[in-house]
Amino acid sequence: MCEGASRISGPIPPDPTLFPDCYRRPETARGRLEGTHVKLDFLSGPLAPDPTFYPTCYTARPAPPAPRIRPNAQDILERGQKGTIGVLLRLEGISLNGQSSPPRKSKDHGKENVRRMREIQKRFREKEIDREQGAPKPVRALWKSTKYENVESKVKVKLQDPPPPPPLNAGPANFLKSHSRCGSGLPPKRPSSPGPSRPNSARQSMEVHGSSIDFVAHNARNAKKVQIRRSRSMQTLNEVLEDKQREQKEYDSKQKGQVPQYLLDLKQQWLREKEEMKKQTPDPAMPPGHTMMPEQERQETLRKLRETQAQLTKELLMLPVRADTLSIQNRRTELDKKLSEIEEGIKIFSRPKVFIKIDS
């Protein structure tokens, strides 16, 4: 029952337990950006919403436009949630706020050395196994029974026994004749030719006299008689050297490539004639009325001038220096004049050609 008049002026609002969305407050722009905005629609039932809570449902005015959201709203939201320091310190897409790399473990050099030593030992054992497998294996001795150790060889006994003497009255054997039809019918084989007979000394040395055989002396005697056989390569080399020496001797005996003696004599004669023609030909540099001094005479004159120069120089140096008398001065002046003349003569006769004026 109701006490007094009802204060509800409009329709009855819906039950909040059945319609909780009708009692949700309008969301903010941040909520709409996050996707929590719920569109308020009219109820599908007969009950209308409360006008006190939803005044827009009972007005003819248009609803206000939805808030505008800029494109950088997502960045603004991230800066608000995570802060701006990580964004400022971001380098090439790598943030400095991330977790640092785990510390590297220190290397255990002891274990590393042990591991390397074991590897070296393993390789060494493998090499030893390969070497043992590749080495020749010793031949195993054949089994020999001890039952026959003291039994003497029958071959040795037979060799030690002297050969039986041939029978004296042994006649010729009765062989079948060629016209005989007995036997196998095959032609008799031709006896082999006897080999070269050994000397008596060799035959006697090879005879066995008991068990005392001096094989060392026998081998030594045979070694002296054996000729040394060289290899084919050494023999071929010696033959080639002998052929070369023989060819060189033949070449030297025939004297191939040597100039004949008559050509050498003719060459010497031509040189002498050329020298004579050169001497007889007048020199174009010689002035008229002059003749060229022979080379031998020029050399002799030059030698005498140099000897005279050395003698006068020695005499000039032997003059006293402190005594300055008139005779010494005259002698020094005379020696200086002669030395000057000799120097001029040496200059003239030092030339390759010296011309002398012919007396008319």
C-alpha positions as CSV (number, residue, x, y, z in Angstrom):
1,M,0.0,0.0,0.0
2,C,1.1,3.6,-0.6
3,E,1.1,6.4,1.9
4,G,0.3,9.7,0.3
5,A,0.4,10.9,-3.2
6,S,3.1,9.6,-5.6
7,R,6.0,12.0,-6.5
8,I,6.7,10.3,-9.8
9,S,5.7,12.7,-12.6
10,G,6.9,10.6,-15.5
11,P,7.0,7.0,-16.5
12,I,8.5,4.5,-14.2
13,P,12.2,4.1,-14.7
14,P,13.6,0.6,-15.6
15,D,14.9,-1.8,-13.1
16,P,18.6,-1.2,-12.5
17,T,19.2,-4.9,-11.9
18,L,17.8,-5.7,-15.3
19,F,19.1,-2.7,-17.2
20,P,22.5,-1.6,-15.7
21,D,23.6,0.1,-18.9
22,C,20.8,2.7,-18.4
23,Y,22.3,3.9,-15.2
24,R,26.0,4.3,-16.5
25,R,27.3,7.8,-16.5
26,P,28.6,9.3,-19.8
27,E,32.2,8.4,-20.4
28,T,35.0,10.9,-21.0
29,A,36.9,11.4,-24.2
30,R,39.7,9.2,-22.9
31,G,37.2,6.4,-22.3
32,R,35.7,6.8,-25.7
33,L,39.3,6.6,-27.2
34,E,40.0,3.4,-25.3
35,G,36.8,1.8,-26.7
36,T,34.6,1.9,-23.5
37,H,32.0,4.2,-24.9
38,V,28.6,2.6,-24.9
39,K,25.9,3.9,-27.2
40,L,22.7,4.7,-25.4
41,D,19.8,3.3,-27.3
42,F,16.2,3.3,-26.3
43,L,14.8,0.4,-24.5
44,S,13.4,-2.4,-26.5
45,G,10.6,-2.7,-23.9
46,P,7.6,-0.6,-23.2
47,L,9.2,1.4,-20.4
48,A,10.9,4.7,-21.5
49,P,14.0,6.0,-19.9
50,D,13.9,8.5,-17.0
51,P,14.0,12.0,-18.4
52,T,15.9,13.2,-15.4
53,F,18.8,11.0,-16.4
54,Y,18.3,11.2,-20.2
55,P,16.9,14.6,-21.0
56,T,18.0,14.3,-24.6
57,C,15.4,11.6,-25.3
58,Y,12.6,14.1,-24.6
59,T,13.8,17.2,-26.5
60,A,13.6,18.2,-30.2
61,R,17.0,19.8,-30.2
62,P,19.8,18.0,-32.0
63,A,22.3,16.1,-29.9
64,P,25.7,17.7,-29.5
65,P,28.4,16.4,-31.9
66,A,30.8,13.8,-30.8
67,P,34.2,15.1,-29.5
68,R,36.9,15.4,-32.1
69,I,40.0,13.1,-31.7
70,R,43.2,14.2,-33.4
71,P,45.6,11.6,-35.0
72,N,48.2,12.1,-32.4
73,A,45.9,11.2,-29.6
74,Q,47.4,7.7,-29.4
75,D,50.9,9.2,-28.9
76,I,49.6,11.5,-26.2
77,L,48.0,8.6,-24.4
78,E,51.3,6.6,-24.5
79,R,53.2,9.5,-23.1
80,G,50.7,9.9,-20.3
81,Q,51.0,6.2,-19.4
82,K,54.7,5.4,-19.9
83,G,56.3,8.8,-19.5
84,T,58.4,10.9,-21.9
85,I,62.0,10.0,-20.8
86,G,62.0,6.7,-22.7
87,V,60.7,8.4,-25.8
88,L,63.4,11.1,-25.6
89,L,66.2,8.5,-25.1
90,R,65.1,6.2,-27.8
91,L,67.9,5.7,-30.4
92,E,67.1,4.0,-33.7
93,G,64.2,2.1,-32.3
94,I,66.1,0.8,-29.2
95,S,65.0,2.1,-25.8
96,L,67.6,2.6,-23.1
97,N,65.1,1.7,-20.4
98,G,65.1,-1.9,-21.4
99,Q,66.8,-4.6,-19.5
100,S,70.6,-4.7,-19.7
101,S,72.3,-7.7,-21.2
102,P,73.2,-10.4,-18.7
103,P,76.9,-10.3,-17.5
104,R,79.2,-12.6,-19.4
105,K,80.7,-15.5,-17.5
106,S,84.4,-15.5,-17.0
107,K,86.3,-18.0,-19.1
108,D,87.7,-20.9,-17.2
109,H,91.2,-21.3,-18.8
110,G,92.0,-24.3,-16.7
111,K,89.2,-26.3,-18.1
112,E,90.1,-25.1,-21.6
113,N,93.7,-26.2,-21.2
114,V,92.6,-29.6,-19.9
115,R,90.3,-30.0,-22.9
116,R,93.0,-29.1,-25.4
117,M,95.5,-31.5,-23.7
118,R,92.9,-34.3,-24.0
119,E,92.5,-33.5,-27.7
120,I,96.2,-33.6,-28.3
121,Q,96.5,-36.9,-26.4
122,K,93.6,-38.3,-28.5
123,R,95.3,-37.3,-31.7
124,F,98.6,-38.8,-30.5
125,R,97.0,-42.1,-29.7
126,E,95.3,-42.2,-33.1
127,K,98.7,-41.7,-34.8
128,E,100.3,-44.4,-32.6
129,I,97.5,-46.8,-33.7
130,D,97.9,-46.0,-37.3
131,R,101.7,-46.5,-37.0
132,E,101.2,-49.8,-35.4
133,Q,98.8,-51.0,-38.0
134,G,101.1,-49.9,-40.8
135,A,104.2,-51.5,-39.4
136,P,105.1,-55.0,-40.6
137,K,103.8,-57.6,-38.2
138,P,106.3,-60.2,-36.9
139,V,105.9,-63.6,-38.5
140,R,104.9,-66.2,-36.0
141,A,107.2,-69.1,-35.7
142,L,105.9,-72.4,-36.9
143,W,105.1,-75.0,-34.3
144,K,107.8,-77.7,-34.1
145,S,107.6,-80.8,-32.1
146,T,110.3,-81.5,-29.6
147,K,110.0,-85.2,-30.4
148,Y,112.5,-85.0,-33.4
149,E,115.0,-82.6,-31.9
150,N,117.8,-85.3,-31.5
151,V,117.0,-87.1,-34.8
152,E,119.7,-86.7,-37.4
153,S,118.7,-85.7,-41.0
154,K,118.8,-88.5,-43.5
155,V,120.0,-86.1,-46.2
156,K,123.0,-85.2,-44.1
157,V,123.9,-88.8,-43.5
158,K,123.6,-89.6,-47.2
159,L,125.9,-86.7,-48.1
160,Q,128.5,-87.7,-45.5
161,D,128.6,-91.3,-46.9
162,P,131.2,-91.8,-49.6
163,P,129.8,-92.5,-53.1
164,P,130.0,-96.2,-54.1
165,P,132.6,-97.0,-56.8
166,P,131.4,-97.8,-60.3
167,P,131.4,-101.5,-61.2
168,L,134.4,-102.6,-63.3
169,N,132.7,-105.2,-65.5
170,A,129.6,-103.1,-66.2
171,G,128.7,-103.7,-69.9
172,P,126.6,-101.5,-72.1
173,A,123.0,-101.5,-71.3
174,N,120.6,-103.3,-73.6
175,F,118.7,-100.4,-75.0
176,L,115.9,-100.9,-77.6
177,K,116.8,-100.4,-81.2
178,S,115.2,-97.9,-83.5
179,H,113.5,-100.7,-85.5
180,S,112.1,-102.3,-82.4
181,R,108.4,-102.1,-82.0
182,C,108.5,-102.7,-78.3
183,G,108.0,-100.0,-75.7
184,S,105.9,-96.9,-76.1
185,G,106.7,-96.3,-79.7
186,L,108.0,-92.7,-79.1
187,P,111.4,-91.7,-80.5
188,P,114.2,-91.7,-77.9
189,K,115.0,-88.3,-76.3
190,R,118.3,-86.7,-77.2
191,P,120.7,-86.6,-74.3
192,S,121.5,-83.1,-73.1
193,S,124.9,-81.7,-73.9
194,P,127.4,-81.9,-71.0
195,G,128.0,-78.6,-69.2
196,P,131.3,-76.9,-68.7
197,S,133.5,-79.0,-66.5
198,R,134.7,-77.4,-63.2
199,P,138.4,-77.5,-62.3
200,N,139.5,-80.1,-59.9
201,S,140.3,-77.5,-57.2
202,A,136.7,-76.2,-57.3
203,R,135.3,-79.8,-57.3
204,Q,137.4,-80.7,-54.4
205,S,136.5,-77.6,-52.5
206,M,132.8,-78.4,-52.9
207,E,133.1,-82.0,-51.7
208,V,131.7,-82.6,-48.3
209,H,134.1,-84.2,-45.8
210,G,132.2,-84.9,-42.7
211,S,130.4,-82.0,-41.0
212,S,133.4,-79.5,-41.0
213,I,132.7,-77.3,-44.1
214,D,134.4,-73.9,-44.2
215,F,131.8,-71.9,-46.2
216,V,133.4,-68.6,-45.3
217,A,136.6,-69.5,-47.0
218,H,134.7,-70.9,-50.0
219,N,132.7,-67.7,-50.3
220,A,135.8,-65.5,-50.0
221,R,137.5,-67.4,-52.9
222,N,134.4,-67.1,-55.1
223,A,134.1,-63.4,-54.3
224,K,137.6,-62.7,-55.7
225,K,136.7,-64.2,-59.0
226,V,133.3,-62.5,-59.4
227,Q,133.5,-59.4,-61.6
228,I,131.8,-56.2,-60.5
229,R,128.7,-55.6,-62.5
230,R,127.7,-52.0,-62.7
231,S,124.2,-50.7,-63.3
232,R,123.0,-50.0,-66.8
233,S,122.8,-46.3,-66.1
234,M,126.5,-46.1,-65.1
235,Q,127.5,-48.1,-68.2
236,T,125.5,-45.9,-70.5
237,L,127.1,-42.8,-68.9
238,N,130.6,-44.1,-69.4
239,E,129.8,-45.0,-73.0
240,V,128.5,-41.5,-73.7
241,L,131.6,-39.9,-72.1
242,E,133.8,-42.1,-74.2
243,D,132.0,-41.2,-77.4
244,K,132.3,-37.5,-76.6
245,Q,136.0,-37.8,-76.0
246,R,136.5,-39.6,-79.2
247,E,134.5,-37.0,-81.2
248,Q,136.5,-34.2,-79.6
249,K,139.8,-35.9,-80.6
250,E,138.6,-36.3,-84.1
251,Y,137.5,-32.7,-84.2
252,D,140.9,-31.5,-82.9
253,S,142.8,-33.7,-85.4
254,K,140.9,-32.3,-88.4
255,Q,141.2,-28.7,-87.0
256,K,137.8,-27.5,-88.2
257,G,137.3,-23.8,-88.3
258,Q,141.1,-22.9,-88.3
259,V,142.2,-20.1,-90.7
260,P,144.7,-21.4,-93.2
261,Q,148.3,-20.1,-92.9
262,Y,148.4,-18.5,-96.4
263,L,145.5,-16.3,-95.5
264,L,147.2,-15.1,-92.3
265,D,150.4,-14.3,-94.3
266,L,148.4,-12.4,-96.9
267,K,146.7,-10.4,-94.2
268,Q,150.1,-9.4,-92.7
269,Q,151.3,-8.4,-96.1
270,W,148.2,-6.1,-96.6
271,L,148.8,-4.5,-93.3
272,R,152.5,-3.7,-94.1
273,E,151.5,-2.2,-97.5
274,K,148.9,-0.1,-95.9
275,E,151.4,1.3,-93.4
276,E,153.8,2.1,-96.2
277,M,151.1,3.9,-98.2
278,K,150.2,5.9,-95.1
279,K,153.7,6.9,-94.5
280,Q,154.2,8.0,-98.2
281,T,151.0,10.0,-98.3
282,P,151.7,13.6,-97.4
283,D,149.9,15.0,-94.4
284,P,147.4,17.7,-95.3
285,A,148.1,19.6,-92.1
286,M,151.9,19.8,-92.9
287,P,152.9,23.3,-94.2
288,P,154.9,23.5,-97.4
289,G,158.7,23.2,-97.1
290,H,158.4,20.9,-94.0
291,T,158.7,17.2,-93.3
292,M,157.2,15.2,-90.5
293,M,159.6,14.0,-87.8
294,P,159.7,10.2,-87.4
295,E,158.0,8.9,-84.3
296,Q,161.0,7.2,-82.9
297,E,163.2,10.3,-83.2
298,R,160.4,12.4,-81.6
299,Q,160.3,10.1,-78.6
300,E,164.0,10.1,-78.2
301,T,164.2,13.9,-78.4
302,L,161.4,14.2,-75.8
303,R,163.2,11.8,-73.5
304,K,166.5,13.7,-73.6
305,L,164.7,17.0,-73.0
306,R,163.1,15.6,-69.8
307,E,166.4,14.3,-68.6
308,T,168.0,17.7,-69.1
309,Q,165.1,19.4,-67.3
310,A,165.5,17.2,-64.3
311,Q,169.3,17.8,-64.2
312,L,168.9,21.6,-64.4
313,T,166.2,21.6,-61.8
314,K,168.4,19.7,-59.4
315,E,171.3,22.1,-60.1
316,L,169.0,25.1,-59.4
317,L,167.9,23.7,-56.1
318,M,171.5,23.1,-55.0
319,L,172.4,26.8,-55.3
320,P,173.0,28.5,-51.9
321,V,170.1,30.6,-50.7
322,R,171.8,32.8,-48.1
323,A,174.8,33.7,-50.3
324,D,173.5,36.2,-52.8
325,T,176.6,37.1,-54.9
326,L,176.7,38.4,-58.4
327,S,177.9,35.1,-59.8
328,I,175.2,33.1,-58.1
329,Q,172.5,35.5,-59.4
330,N,173.8,35.2,-63.0
331,R,173.9,31.4,-62.7
332,R,170.3,31.3,-61.3
333,T,169.1,33.6,-64.2
334,E,170.9,31.4,-66.7
335,L,169.3,28.2,-65.3
336,D,165.8,29.8,-65.3
337,K,166.3,30.7,-69.0
338,K,167.4,27.2,-70.0
339,L,164.5,25.6,-68.1
340,S,162.0,27.9,-69.9
341,E,163.4,26.9,-73.3
342,I,163.3,23.2,-72.3
343,E,159.7,23.5,-71.2
344,E,158.8,25.0,-74.6
345,G,160.6,22.2,-76.3
346,I,158.8,19.6,-74.2
347,K,155.4,21.1,-75.2
348,I,156.3,21.0,-78.9
349,F,157.7,17.4,-78.9
350,S,154.8,16.2,-76.8
351,R,152.5,16.7,-79.7
352,P,151.6,13.6,-81.9
353,K,153.0,15.2,-85.0
354,V,156.1,17.4,-85.2
355,F,157.1,19.1,-88.5
356,I,160.7,20.0,-89.3
357,K,161.6,22.7,-91.9
358,I,163.7,21.4,-94.8
359,D,167.0,23.2,-95.3
360,S,167.2,24.6,-98.9
